[in-house]
Amino acid sequence: MQQNPMRSPAAAQLLAVTCAAFLLTACDDKAPSPAAAAGTAASAPAAGQAAAPDAEAARNKARNTYTRVYNAMVDDNRSWAAIYKSYRGLNVQGKSHSESSFYGSPDTLAKQLKDLKEARASGSGDAQLDAAVDTLVAAGEKLLGTWEPMAPYYQSKGFLEDGWAKARAADADMAAGFTGLLARIDALDVELDRVQEARRLRQMEEMKRQGDMLGYATLDSMAVAKKFMAALDKVSGDLKNKDAVAAADARAADLQASLEGLSKAVADAKAQAKDGKEPHHGYMSLHNSLQEAVGQWRVFKQSRSEMTWRNIVSYYNNAIGTFNRGFGR
């Protein structure tokens, strides 16, 4: 059976990168998010008072650290899901083994947890997001409790000397540790996505109020593009899931409509621009990359090609890169 390209590590990675794209560009946004306002009283300023600039800067830094570490945790072949798969490849409880399958280091996880804990000391200003970090750290430390003392054994292939006895004894705890960590990484993803969406809606409202329709349309297209890619992730490789295909087609149509709005906003900005002040070329670069992603989806429905899916990913990531670089002259 053809491998499902929608379930490739690259697909998981690009959704994480989208999250980072919005959160990282919101670093200069000084207004507290709606989620922050709904947090605990201990994390909010007194009534009638704005958060001190230093405190808000620390919260922004914490949010960005959370995002950076999350992205590292789901980054393609270096993700913890991929490393757990490599551990399962040892086939510890089976009769045949793959002695060199397992890679990754507990030192990497320990460093990621250290970064999260340092950021958590100031907190993000969002109680639910901070709680998700707390539970992820706890899950990671539980895995380290088993993995760290076993690391020299795995690295030195000690199982070849003791007939896999020590590996079998630790297998249940290793598996539980990895699956627990992966569940908490997923939970952090949900909270990061919620915070991102709240920020995006607030930013768009402010842009509309100020008449910045170019910025408004750009944020809208990026948000719709993310929904499009999430819909593609539910499509099976052989396209037999007709409901999922229909949902992806609907999101593609939504993205096409949003891109028409972005194109109009660029045209309007050009018409209103004074000499030498035309909109940054990045707006249409982003537009064109997302347009190509839609086109490659339509090609994929005909070709079912892994390469075509990779083209969708590539065009989408190009749009993210353009967005992250900004649109200054």
C-alpha positions, 0 to 999 in steps of 0.5 A, spaced: 500 500 500 502 507 498 504 510 504 500 516 506 503 522 504 498 526 509 501 522 515 509 524 513 513 527 519 513 533 514 506 534 515 506 534 522 512 539 522 508 544 518 502 545 522 507 546 528 511 551 524 504 555 522 503 556 530 510 559 530 509 563 525 503 567 528 506 567 535 512 569 533 510 575 529 505 577 535 511 579 540 510 586 539 503 586 541 503 589 548 495 588 549 494 581 554 490 576 550 483 574 551 485 568 554 490 571 559 484 576 561 481 569 563 487 566 567 488 566 574 488 572 578 495 571 581 497 572 573 493 578 572 494 585 574 490 589 579 483 592 576 484 598 572 492 597 571 496 595 565 501 589 565 508 592 566 512 593 560 517 588 563 512 583 565 509 583 559 516 582 555 517 576 560 510 573 558 512 574 551 518 571 551 515 565 555 510 564 550 515 564 544 520 559 548 514 554 549 513 555 541 520 554 540 521 548 544 514 545 541 517 546 534 523 542 536 519 537 539 515 535 533 521 537 528 521 531 523 526 526 524 528 529 530 521 529 533 519 525 539 514 521 535 520 519 530 525 517 536 519 513 540 518 509 533 525 508 533 525 505 540 519 501 538 524 498 532 528 495 537 522 490 538 525 489 545 519 483 546 520 480 540 524 474 537 527 478 532 531 485 533 533 491 530 539 493 534 541 499 531 534 502 530 534 506 537 536 513 536 536 520 540 538 522 547 535 523 553 540 529 554 536 533 548 529 532 552 533 534 559 535 541 555 528 542 552 525 541 559 530 546 562 528 551 557 521 550 558 522 550 566 526 557 565 520 560 561 515 557 566 518 561 572 515 568 569 509 564 566 506 566 559 500 570 562 495 564 560 493 559 565 491 554 561 497 554 557 502 554 563 498 548 565 499 545 559 507 546 560 507 544 567 504 537 565 509 536 559 515 537 563 512 532 568 511 527 563 518 528 560 521 528 567 517 521 568 520 518 561 527 521 563 527 517 570 527 511 566 531 513 560 537 516 563 539 510 567 538 506 561 542 510 556 549 507 557 546 500 556 542 502 549 548 506 547 553 500 548 548 495 545 548 492 552 542 488 550 547 484 546 550 481 552 545 480 557 540 477 551 535 483 552 534 482 559 534 489 562 531 492 556 525 487 557 525 489 564 525 497 562 520 496 556 513 497 559 516 504 563 520 506 556 513 505 552 509 509 558 514 514 558 514 516 551 507 515 550 505 520 556 510 525 553 507 525 546 500 526 549 502 532 553 506 535 547 499 534 543 496 537 549 501 543 548 499 544 541 492 545 542 493 550 547 498 554 543 493 554 537 488 557 542 492 562 544 495 564 537 487 564 534 485 569 540 491 573 538 490 573 530 483 575 531 485 581 536 490 583 531 485 583 525 480 587 529 485 592 530 487 592 523 480 593 520 479 598 525 485 602 522 483 601 515 489 596 514 486 591 509 492 589 506 495 586 513 487 584 515 487 580 508 494 577 509 492 574 516 486 571 514 489 568 508 494 565 513 489 562 517 485 559 512 491 556 509 492 553 516 485 550 516 486 547 509 493 544 511 489 541 517 484 538 512 489 535 508 492 531 514 485 527 514 485 525 507 487 518 506 493 516 501 488 513 496 483 518 497 478 513 499 475 517 505 470 521 500 468 526 506 475 528 508 476 529 500 470 533 500 472 537 507 479 539 503 476 541 497 471 546 501 477 549 505 481 549 498 475 553 496 475 558 502 483 559 501 481 561 494 476 566 496 481 569 501 486 569 496 482 573 492 481 578 497 488 579 498 489 580 491 484 585 491 487 588 497 494 589 494 491 592 488 487 597 492 494 599 496 497 599 489 492 604 487 492 608 493 500 608 493 504 614 492 510 614 488 515 609 491 511 607 496 507 601 493 506 594 497 512 590 499 513 584 494 512 579 499 504 580 499 504 577 492 509 572 494 505 569 499 499 570 495 502 566 489 505 560 494 498 559 497 495 559 490 500 554 488 499 550 494 491 549 492 493 548 485 498 542 487 492 539 491 488 539 485 494 535 482 495 530 487 487 528 487 489 526 480 496 523 481 496 521 488 504 522 488 508 523 494 512 528 490 506 532 489 504 532 496 511 535 498 510 540 493 504 542 497 508 542 503 514 546 500 509 552 497 506 552 504 512 553 508 514 558 503 508 562 505 510 561 512 517 564 511 515 570 507 510 571 513 515 570 518 520 575 514 515 581 514 513 586 509 518 592 511 521 596 505 
